[in-house]
Amino acid sequence: RQWVGRCMDQGKKTLIMGGCTLNSCVRVSSIETFIEFRNRNLQVVVDLSLSGARTKNYISSPGSNGLSAVESAVVQMLDEGVQVVRQIEWN
């Protein structure tokens, strides 16, 4: 978090995140980072092409309104204000 703060002090306004486990680590980290830096207007973006999950986490679950763990994680991130994209278009 100190690193994010220093980046913002240098004028950075967007943090792009990805990782190995979208439905746990990426979800929790992106939401917590967004909440912590909300007052500084940090844009937190999760790039799905830079993220993954175990195969079973892509399978729909009746206990999650028919959503998979990955789909549920995306909904949670969006609900908290994190932007989620399929893939960043790098210029």
Jmol script that loads the backbone (N, CA, C; Angstrom):
load data "model"
ATOM      1  N   ARG A   1       0.814  -1.195   0.000  1.00  0.00           N
ATOM      2  CA  ARG A   1       0.000   0.000   0.000  1.00  0.00           C
ATOM      3  C   ARG A   1       0.854   1.254   0.000  1.00  0.00           C
ATOM      4  N   GLN A   2       1.998   1.167   0.638  1.00  0.00           N
ATOM      5  CA  GLN A   2       2.898   2.317   0.612  1.00  0.00           C
ATOM      6  C   GLN A   2       3.353   2.591  -0.810  1.00  0.00           C
ATOM      7  N   TRP A   3       3.597   1.516  -1.566  1.00  0.00           N
ATOM      8  CA  TRP A   3       4.033   1.656  -2.947  1.00  0.00           C
ATOM      9  C   TRP A   3       2.959   2.363  -3.772  1.00  0.00           C
ATOM     10  N   VAL A   4       1.700   1.987  -3.580  1.00  0.00           N
ATOM     11  CA  VAL A   4       0.604   2.622  -4.316  1.00  0.00           C
ATOM     12  C   VAL A   4       0.544   4.110  -3.954  1.00  0.00           C
ATOM     13  N   GLY A   5       0.667   4.413  -2.688  1.00  0.00           N
ATOM     14  CA  GLY A   5       0.661   5.805  -2.257  1.00  0.00           C
ATOM     15  C   GLY A   5       1.780   6.605  -2.891  1.00  0.00           C
ATOM     16  N   ARG A   6       2.979   6.023  -2.957  1.00  0.00           N
ATOM     17  CA  ARG A   6       4.115   6.719  -3.581  1.00  0.00           C
ATOM     18  C   ARG A   6       3.867   6.927  -5.075  1.00  0.00           C
ATOM     19  N   CYS A   7       3.293   5.923  -5.725  1.00  0.00           N
ATOM     20  CA  CYS A   7       2.975   6.064  -7.158  1.00  0.00           C
ATOM     21  C   CYS A   7       1.978   7.195  -7.368  1.00  0.00           C
ATOM     22  N   MET A   8       0.985   7.286  -6.503  1.00  0.00           N
ATOM     23  CA  MET A   8       0.001   8.352  -6.617  1.00  0.00           C
ATOM     24  C   MET A   8       0.647   9.715  -6.363  1.00  0.00           C
ATOM     25  N   ASP A   9       1.585   9.767  -5.425  1.00  0.00           N
ATOM     26  CA  ASP A   9       2.301  11.011  -5.156  1.00  0.00           C
ATOM     27  C   ASP A   9       3.082  11.478  -6.390  1.00  0.00           C
ATOM     28  N   GLN A  10       3.442  10.525  -7.262  1.00  0.00           N
ATOM     29  CA  GLN A  10       4.177  10.836  -8.487  1.00  0.00           C
ATOM     30  C   GLN A  10       3.232  11.103  -9.663  1.00  0.00           C
ATOM     31  N   GLY A  11       1.934  11.149  -9.391  1.00  0.00           N
ATOM     32  CA  GLY A  11       0.975  11.498 -10.431  1.00  0.00           C
ATOM     33  C   GLY A  11       0.237  10.345 -11.076  1.00  0.00           C
ATOM     34  N   LYS A  12       0.509   9.126 -10.649  1.00  0.00           N
ATOM     35  CA  LYS A  12      -0.204   7.970 -11.215  1.00  0.00           C
ATOM     36  C   LYS A  12      -1.631   7.977 -10.692  1.00  0.00           C
ATOM     37  N   LYS A  13      -2.591   7.652 -11.561  1.00  0.00           N
ATOM     38  CA  LYS A  13      -3.994   7.692 -11.175  1.00  0.00           C
ATOM     39  C   LYS A  13      -4.727   6.384 -11.411  1.00  0.00           C
ATOM     40  N   THR A  14      -4.052   5.419 -12.062  1.00  0.00           N
ATOM     41  CA  THR A  14      -4.681   4.147 -12.387  1.00  0.00           C
ATOM     42  C   THR A  14      -3.765   3.005 -11.962  1.00  0.00           C
ATOM     43  N   LEU A  15      -4.358   1.989 -11.344  1.00  0.00           N
ATOM     44  CA  LEU A  15      -3.644   0.773 -10.971  1.00  0.00           C
ATOM     45  C   LEU A  15      -4.316  -0.383 -11.686  1.00  0.00           C
ATOM     46  N   ILE A  16      -3.552  -1.097 -12.511  1.00  0.00           N
ATOM     47  CA  ILE A  16      -4.070  -2.263 -13.214  1.00  0.00           C
ATOM     48  C   ILE A  16      -3.587  -3.492 -12.465  1.00  0.00           C
ATOM     49  N   MET A  17      -4.537  -4.372 -12.153  1.00  0.00           N
ATOM     50  CA  MET A  17      -4.212  -5.551 -11.353  1.00  0.00           C
ATOM     51  C   MET A  17      -4.572  -6.826 -12.098  1.00  0.00           C
ATOM     52  N   GLY A  18      -3.872  -7.879 -11.779  1.00  0.00           N
ATOM     53  CA  GLY A  18      -4.135  -9.222 -12.269  1.00  0.00           C
ATOM     54  C   GLY A  18      -3.453 -10.177 -11.322  1.00  0.00           C
ATOM     55  N   GLY A  19      -3.662 -11.458 -11.501  1.00  0.00           N
ATOM     56  CA  GLY A  19      -3.009 -12.421 -10.634  1.00  0.00           C
ATOM     57  C   GLY A  19      -3.500 -13.832 -10.869  1.00  0.00           C
ATOM     58  N   CYS A  20      -2.980 -14.734 -10.074  1.00  0.00           N
ATOM     59  CA  CYS A  20      -3.258 -16.153 -10.266  1.00  0.00           C
ATOM     60  C   CYS A  20      -4.660 -16.578  -9.853  1.00  0.00           C
ATOM     61  N   THR A  21      -5.211 -15.982  -8.826  1.00  0.00           N
ATOM     62  CA  THR A  21      -6.498 -16.454  -8.323  1.00  0.00           C
ATOM     63  C   THR A  21      -7.488 -15.304  -8.268  1.00  0.00           C
ATOM     64  N   LEU A  22      -8.227 -15.150  -9.346  1.00  0.00           N
ATOM     65  CA  LEU A  22      -9.161 -14.039  -9.502  1.00  0.00           C
ATOM     66  C   LEU A  22     -10.214 -14.010  -8.416  1.00  0.00           C
ATOM     67  N   ASN A  23     -10.752 -15.176  -8.062  1.00  0.00           N
ATOM     68  CA  ASN A  23     -11.875 -15.215  -7.119  1.00  0.00           C
ATOM     69  C   ASN A  23     -11.453 -15.105  -5.664  1.00  0.00           C
ATOM     70  N   SER A  24     -10.174 -15.002  -5.381  1.00  0.00           N
ATOM     71  CA  SER A  24      -9.767 -14.768  -3.989  1.00  0.00           C
ATOM     72  C   SER A  24      -8.768 -13.614  -3.926  1.00  0.00           C
ATOM     73  N   CYS A  25      -7.517 -13.852  -4.194  1.00  0.00           N
ATOM     74  CA  CYS A  25      -6.485 -12.823  -4.009  1.00  0.00           C
ATOM     75  C   CYS A  25      -6.733 -11.564  -4.821  1.00  0.00           C
ATOM     76  N   VAL A  26      -7.027 -11.708  -6.099  1.00  0.00           N
ATOM     77  CA  VAL A  26      -7.234 -10.529  -6.944  1.00  0.00           C
ATOM     78  C   VAL A  26      -8.483  -9.776  -6.482  1.00  0.00           C
ATOM     79  N   ARG A  27      -9.547 -10.507  -6.200  1.00  0.00           N
ATOM     80  CA  ARG A  27     -10.797  -9.878  -5.730  1.00  0.00           C
ATOM     81  C   ARG A  27     -10.564  -9.085  -4.456  1.00  0.00           C
ATOM     82  N   VAL A  28      -9.986  -9.728  -3.464  1.00  0.00           N
ATOM     83  CA  VAL A  28      -9.776  -9.076  -2.165  1.00  0.00           C
ATOM     84  C   VAL A  28      -8.808  -7.901  -2.295  1.00  0.00           C
ATOM     85  N   SER A  29      -7.707  -8.095  -2.982  1.00  0.00           N
ATOM     86  CA  SER A  29      -6.701  -7.025  -3.108  1.00  0.00           C
ATOM     87  C   SER A  29      -7.245  -5.823  -3.858  1.00  0.00           C
ATOM     88  N   SER A  30      -7.976  -6.073  -4.935  1.00  0.00           N
ATOM     89  CA  SER A  30      -8.497  -4.944  -5.712  1.00  0.00           C
ATOM     90  C   SER A  30      -9.536  -4.156  -4.921  1.00  0.00           C
ATOM     91  N   ILE A  31     -10.418  -4.847  -4.231  1.00  0.00           N
ATOM     92  CA  ILE A  31     -11.448  -4.159  -3.445  1.00  0.00           C
ATOM     93  C   ILE A  31     -10.816  -3.384  -2.293  1.00  0.00           C
ATOM     94  N   GLU A  32      -9.900  -4.009  -1.561  1.00  0.00           N
ATOM     95  CA  GLU A  32      -9.261  -3.334  -0.430  1.00  0.00           C
ATOM     96  C   GLU A  32      -8.454  -2.117  -0.894  1.00  0.00           C
ATOM     97  N   THR A  33      -7.769  -2.241  -2.018  1.00  0.00           N
ATOM     98  CA  THR A  33      -6.990  -1.116  -2.541  1.00  0.00           C
ATOM     99  C   THR A  33      -7.914   0.013  -2.966  1.00  0.00           C
ATOM    100  N   PHE A  34      -8.996  -0.325  -3.670  1.00  0.00           N
ATOM    101  CA  PHE A  34      -9.938   0.701  -4.094  1.00  0.00           C
ATOM    102  C   PHE A  34     -10.505   1.444  -2.885  1.00  0.00           C
ATOM    103  N   ILE A  35     -10.909   0.708  -1.861  1.00  0.00           N
ATOM    104  CA  ILE A  35     -11.491   1.329  -0.668  1.00  0.00           C
ATOM    105  C   ILE A  35     -10.467   2.213   0.033  1.00  0.00           C
ATOM    106  N   GLU A  36      -9.241   1.720   0.169  1.00  0.00           N
ATOM    107  CA  GLU A  36      -8.222   2.497   0.875  1.00  0.00           C
ATOM    108  C   GLU A  36      -7.883   3.812   0.167  1.00  0.00           C
ATOM    109  N   PHE A  37      -7.885   3.804  -1.159  1.00  0.00           N
ATOM    110  CA  PHE A  37      -7.475   4.987  -1.910  1.00  0.00           C
ATOM    111  C   PHE A  37      -8.654   5.698  -2.569  1.00  0.00           C
ATOM    112  N   ARG A  38      -9.851   5.365  -2.175  1.00  0.00           N
ATOM    113  CA  ARG A  38     -11.055   5.975  -2.752  1.00  0.00           C
ATOM    114  C   ARG A  38     -11.018   7.495  -2.666  1.00  0.00           C
ATOM    115  N   ASN A  39     -10.600   8.014  -1.533  1.00  0.00           N
ATOM    116  CA  ASN A  39     -10.575   9.468  -1.330  1.00  0.00           C
ATOM    117  C   ASN A  39      -9.520  10.165  -2.181  1.00  0.00           C
ATOM    118  N   ARG A  40      -8.591   9.403  -2.725  1.00  0.00           N
ATOM    119  CA  ARG A  40      -7.558   9.984  -3.591  1.00  0.00           C
ATOM    120  C   ARG A  40      -7.873   9.742  -5.065  1.00  0.00           C
ATOM    121  N   ASN A  41      -9.066   9.216  -5.339  1.00  0.00           N
ATOM    122  CA  ASN A  41      -9.548   8.999  -6.715  1.00  0.00           C
ATOM    123  C   ASN A  41      -8.676   8.040  -7.529  1.00  0.00           C
ATOM    124  N   LEU A  42      -8.175   7.003  -6.877  1.00  0.00           N
ATOM    125  CA  LEU A  42      -7.416   5.988  -7.601  1.00  0.00           C
ATOM    126  C   LEU A  42      -8.383   5.121  -8.401  1.00  0.00           C
ATOM    127  N   GLN A  43      -8.095   4.953  -9.666  1.00  0.00           N
ATOM    128  CA  GLN A  43      -8.868   4.069 -10.523  1.00  0.00           C
ATOM    129  C   GLN A  43      -8.214   2.684 -10.451  1.00  0.00           C
ATOM    130  N   VAL A  44      -8.944   1.698  -9.947  1.00  0.00           N
ATOM    131  CA  VAL A  44      -8.443   0.335  -9.855  1.00  0.00           C
ATOM    132  C   VAL A  44      -9.120  -0.481 -10.944  1.00  0.00           C
ATOM    133  N   VAL A  45      -8.293  -1.109 -11.787  1.00  0.00           N
ATOM    134  CA  VAL A  45      -8.791  -1.886 -12.917  1.00  0.00           C
ATOM    135  C   VAL A  45      -8.237  -3.303 -12.829  1.00  0.00           C
ATOM    136  N   VAL A  46      -9.120  -4.295 -12.895  1.00  0.00           N
ATOM    137  CA  VAL A  46      -8.695  -5.693 -12.962  1.00  0.00           C
ATOM    138  C   VAL A  46      -8.798  -6.128 -14.416  1.00  0.00           C
ATOM    139  N   ASP A  47      -7.688  -6.599 -14.957  1.00  0.00           N
ATOM    140  CA  ASP A  47      -7.612  -7.081 -16.329  1.00  0.00           C
ATOM    141  C   ASP A  47      -7.775  -8.603 -16.293  1.00  0.00           C
ATOM    142  N   LEU A  48      -8.882  -9.091 -16.829  1.00  0.00           N
ATOM    143  CA  LEU A  48      -9.159 -10.528 -16.794  1.00  0.00           C
ATOM    144  C   LEU A  48      -8.135 -11.333 -17.592  1.00  0.00           C
ATOM    145  N   SER A  49      -7.532 -10.721 -18.605  1.00  0.00           N
ATOM    146  CA  SER A  49      -6.537 -11.451 -19.395  1.00  0.00           C
ATOM    147  C   SER A  49      -5.225 -11.638 -18.630  1.00  0.00           C
ATOM    148  N   LEU A  50      -5.070 -10.923 -17.524  1.00  0.00           N
ATOM    149  CA  LEU A  50      -3.879 -11.061 -16.677  1.00  0.00           C
ATOM    150  C   LEU A  50      -4.185 -11.839 -15.405  1.00  0.00           C
ATOM    151  N   SER A  51      -5.359 -12.477 -15.372  1.00  0.00           N
ATOM    152  CA  SER A  51      -5.820 -13.166 -14.163  1.00  0.00           C
ATOM    153  C   SER A  51      -6.248 -14.589 -14.504  1.00  0.00           C
ATOM    154  N   GLY A  52      -6.261 -15.420 -13.494  1.00  0.00           N
ATOM    155  CA  GLY A  52      -6.674 -16.802 -13.699  1.00  0.00           C
ATOM    156  C   GLY A  52      -7.360 -17.353 -12.469  1.00  0.00           C
ATOM    157  N   ALA A  53      -7.747 -18.603 -12.570  1.00  0.00           N
ATOM    158  CA  ALA A  53      -8.375 -19.315 -11.459  1.00  0.00           C
ATOM    159  C   ALA A  53      -8.324 -20.803 -11.779  1.00  0.00           C
ATOM    160  N   ARG A  54      -8.584 -21.599 -10.787  1.00  0.00           N
ATOM    161  CA  ARG A  54      -8.667 -23.040 -11.007  1.00  0.00           C
ATOM    162  C   ARG A  54      -9.860 -23.344 -11.901  1.00  0.00           C
ATOM    163  N   THR A  55      -9.765 -24.383 -12.677  1.00  0.00           N
ATOM    164  CA  THR A  55     -10.816 -24.746 -13.626  1.00  0.00           C
ATOM    165  C   THR A  55     -12.177 -24.840 -12.959  1.00  0.00           C
ATOM    166  N   LYS A  56     -12.243 -25.428 -11.777  1.00  0.00           N
ATOM    167  CA  LYS A  56     -13.533 -25.609 -11.106  1.00  0.00           C
ATOM    168  C   LYS A  56     -14.191 -24.272 -10.747  1.00  0.00           C
ATOM    169  N   ASN A  57     -13.403 -23.204 -10.648  1.00  0.00           N
ATOM    170  CA  ASN A  57     -13.950 -21.893 -10.299  1.00  0.00           C
ATOM    171  C   ASN A  57     -14.626 -21.192 -11.468  1.00  0.00           C
ATOM    172  N   TYR A  58     -14.557 -21.792 -12.644  1.00  0.00           N
ATOM    173  CA  TYR A  58     -15.256 -21.268 -13.821  1.00  0.00           C
ATOM    174  C   TYR A  58     -16.586 -21.977 -14.048  1.00  0.00           C
ATOM    175  N   ILE A  59     -16.906 -22.966 -13.213  1.00  0.00           N
ATOM    176  CA  ILE A  59     -18.135 -23.755 -13.358  1.00  0.00           C
ATOM    177  C   ILE A  59     -19.240 -23.135 -12.511  1.00  0.00           C
ATOM    178  N   SER A  60     -20.403 -22.976 -13.118  1.00  0.00           N
ATOM    179  CA  SER A  60     -21.556 -22.391 -12.410  1.00  0.00           C
ATOM    180  C   SER A  60     -21.909 -23.222 -11.189  1.00  0.00           C
ATOM    181  N   SER A  61     -22.361 -22.517 -10.148  1.00  0.00           N
ATOM    182  CA  SER A  61     -22.722 -23.172  -8.899  1.00  0.00           C
ATOM    183  C   SER A  61     -24.149 -22.786  -8.518  1.00  0.00           C
ATOM    184  N   PRO A  62     -25.002 -23.768  -8.225  1.00  0.00           N
ATOM    185  CA  PRO A  62     -26.376 -23.450  -7.844  1.00  0.00           C
ATOM    186  C   PRO A  62     -26.438 -22.589  -6.579  1.00  0.00           C
ATOM    187  N   GLY A  63     -25.464 -22.719  -5.700  1.00  0.00           N
ATOM    188  CA  GLY A  63     -25.437 -21.956  -4.457  1.00  0.00           C
ATOM    189  C   GLY A  63     -25.087 -20.494  -4.651  1.00  0.00           C
ATOM    190  N   SER A  64     -24.629 -20.127  -5.829  1.00  0.00           N
ATOM    191  CA  SER A  64     -24.235 -18.742  -6.108  1.00  0.00           C
ATOM    192  C   SER A  64     -25.119 -18.152  -7.199  1.00  0.00           C
ATOM    193  N   ASN A  65     -26.403 -18.448  -7.123  1.00  0.00           N
ATOM    194  CA  ASN A  65     -27.363 -17.957  -8.129  1.00  0.00           C
ATOM    195  C   ASN A  65     -26.963 -18.362  -9.543  1.00  0.00           C
ATOM    196  N   GLY A  66     -26.357 -19.520  -9.673  1.00  0.00           N
ATOM    197  CA  GLY A  66     -25.967 -20.017 -10.988  1.00  0.00           C
ATOM    198  C   GLY A  66     -24.676 -19.432 -11.522  1.00  0.00           C
ATOM    199  N   LEU A  67     -24.020 -18.574 -10.740  1.00  0.00           N
ATOM    200  CA  LEU A  67     -22.751 -17.983 -11.163  1.00  0.00           C
ATOM    201  C   LEU A  67     -21.590 -18.877 -10.757  1.00  0.00           C
ATOM    202  N   SER A  68     -20.521 -18.811 -11.495  1.00  0.00           N
ATOM    203  CA  SER A  68     -19.292 -19.474 -11.079  1.00  0.00           C
ATOM    204  C   SER A  68     -18.613 -18.602 -10.029  1.00  0.00           C
ATOM    205  N   ALA A  69     -17.614 -19.140  -9.364  1.00  0.00           N
ATOM    206  CA  ALA A  69     -16.860 -18.360  -8.375  1.00  0.00           C
ATOM    207  C   ALA A  69     -16.196 -17.157  -9.045  1.00  0.00           C
ATOM    208  N   VAL A  70     -15.726 -17.334 -10.275  1.00  0.00           N
ATOM    209  CA  VAL A  70     -15.096 -16.237 -11.009  1.00  0.00           C
ATOM    210  C   VAL A  70     -16.127 -15.172 -11.348  1.00  0.00           C
ATOM    211  N   GLU A  71     -17.288 -15.578 -11.859  1.00  0.00           N
ATOM    212  CA  GLU A  71     -18.335 -14.610 -12.179  1.00  0.00           C
ATOM    213  C   GLU A  71     -18.797 -13.864 -10.930  1.00  0.00           C
ATOM    214  N   SER A  72     -18.921 -14.571  -9.835  1.00  0.00           N
ATOM    215  CA  SER A  72     -19.314 -13.954  -8.575  1.00  0.00           C
ATOM    216  C   SER A  72     -18.269 -12.926  -8.127  1.00  0.00           C
ATOM    217  N   ALA A  73     -16.999 -13.254  -8.289  1.00  0.00           N
ATOM    218  CA  ALA A  73     -15.922 -12.329  -7.923  1.00  0.00           C
ATOM    219  C   ALA A  73     -15.987 -11.060  -8.768  1.00  0.00           C
ATOM    220  N   VAL A  74     -16.263 -11.211 -10.061  1.00  0.00           N
ATOM    221  CA  VAL A  74     -16.379 -10.044 -10.948  1.00  0.00           C
ATOM    222  C   VAL A  74     -17.526  -9.157 -10.491  1.00  0.00           C
ATOM    223  N   VAL A  75     -18.664  -9.757 -10.161  1.00  0.00           N
ATOM    224  CA  VAL A  75     -19.815  -8.992  -9.679  1.00  0.00           C
ATOM    225  C   VAL A  75     -19.454  -8.239  -8.403  1.00  0.00           C
ATOM    226  N   GLN A  76     -18.770  -8.910  -7.477  1.00  0.00           N
ATOM    227  CA  GLN A  76     -18.383  -8.264  -6.222  1.00  0.00           C
ATOM    228  C   GLN A  76     -17.449  -7.088  -6.460  1.00  0.00           C
ATOM    229  N   MET A  77     -16.478  -7.266  -7.346  1.00  0.00           N
ATOM    230  CA  MET A  77     -15.546  -6.173  -7.628  1.00  0.00           C
ATOM    231  C   MET A  77     -16.281  -4.986  -8.242  1.00  0.00           C
ATOM    232  N   LEU A  78     -17.140  -5.257  -9.205  1.00  0.00           N
ATOM    233  CA  LEU A  78     -17.904  -4.181  -9.835  1.00  0.00           C
ATOM    234  C   LEU A  78     -18.788  -3.465  -8.822  1.00  0.00           C
ATOM    235  N   ASP A  79     -19.430  -4.230  -7.947  1.00  0.00           N
ATOM    236  CA  ASP A  79     -20.294  -3.637  -6.921  1.00  0.00           C
ATOM    237  C   ASP A  79     -19.532  -2.709  -5.988  1.00  0.00           C
ATOM    238  N   GLU A  80     -18.257  -2.991  -5.768  1.00  0.00           N
ATOM    239  CA  GLU A  80     -17.436  -2.169  -4.869  1.00  0.00           C
ATOM    240  C   GLU A  80     -16.785  -0.987  -5.564  1.00  0.00           C
ATOM    241  N   GLY A  81     -16.882  -0.913  -6.887  1.00  0.00           N
ATOM    242  CA  GLY A  81     -16.316   0.220  -7.610  1.00  0.00           C
ATOM    243  C   GLY A  81     -15.055  -0.078  -8.394  1.00  0.00           C
ATOM    244  N   VAL A  82     -14.607  -1.332  -8.364  1.00  0.00           N
ATOM    245  CA  VAL A  82     -13.435  -1.732  -9.149  1.00  0.00           C
ATOM    246  C   VAL A  82     -13.887  -1.915 -10.598  1.00  0.00           C
ATOM    247  N   GLN A  83     -13.102  -1.429 -11.530  1.00  0.00           N
ATOM    248  CA  GLN A  83     -13.411  -1.651 -12.936  1.00  0.00           C
ATOM    249  C   GLN A  83     -12.837  -2.998 -13.351  1.00  0.00           C
ATOM    250  N   VAL A  84     -13.588  -3.736 -14.139  1.00  0.00           N
ATOM    251  CA  VAL A  84     -13.142  -5.041 -14.622  1.00  0.00           C
ATOM    252  C   VAL A  84     -13.233  -5.020 -16.142  1.00  0.00           C
ATOM    253  N   VAL A  85     -12.132  -5.377 -16.804  1.00  0.00           N
ATOM    254  CA  VAL A  85     -12.094  -5.387 -18.263  1.00  0.00           C
ATOM    255  C   VAL A  85     -11.586  -6.739 -18.757  1.00  0.00           C
ATOM    256  N   ARG A  86     -11.996  -7.091 -19.964  1.00  0.00           N
ATOM    257  CA  ARG A  86     -11.515  -8.348 -20.554  1.00  0.00           C
ATOM    258  C   ARG A  86     -10.024  -8.283 -20.839  1.00  0.00           C
ATOM    259  N   GLN A  87      -9.605  -7.144 -21.394  1.00  0.00           N
ATOM    260  CA  GLN A  87      -8.185  -6.969 -21.713  1.00  0.00           C
ATOM    261  C   GLN A  87      -7.915  -5.487 -21.932  1.00  0.00           C
ATOM    262  N   ILE A  88      -6.850  -5.011 -21.336  1.00  0.00           N
ATOM    263  CA  ILE A  88      -6.416  -3.622 -21.536  1.00  0.00           C
ATOM    264  C   ILE A  88      -5.863  -3.481 -22.946  1.00  0.00           C
ATOM    265  N   GLU A  89      -6.254  -2.413 -23.595  1.00  0.00           N
ATOM    266  CA  GLU A  89      -5.680  -2.091 -24.898  1.00  0.00           C
ATOM    267  C   GLU A  89      -4.459  -1.218 -24.660  1.00  0.00           C
ATOM    268  N   TRP A  90      -3.281  -1.805 -24.773  1.00  0.00           N
ATOM    269  CA  TRP A  90      -2.046  -1.075 -24.522  1.00  0.00           C
ATOM    270  C   TRP A  90      -1.649  -0.316 -25.783  1.00  0.00           C
ATOM    271  N   ASN A  91      -1.328   0.947 -25.632  1.00  0.00           N
ATOM    272  CA  ASN A  91      -0.915   1.780 -26.773  1.00  0.00           C
ATOM    273  C   ASN A  91       0.565   1.789 -26.915  1.00  0.00           C
TER     274      ASN A  91
END
end "model"
wireframe off; spacefill off
backbone 0.3
color backbone group
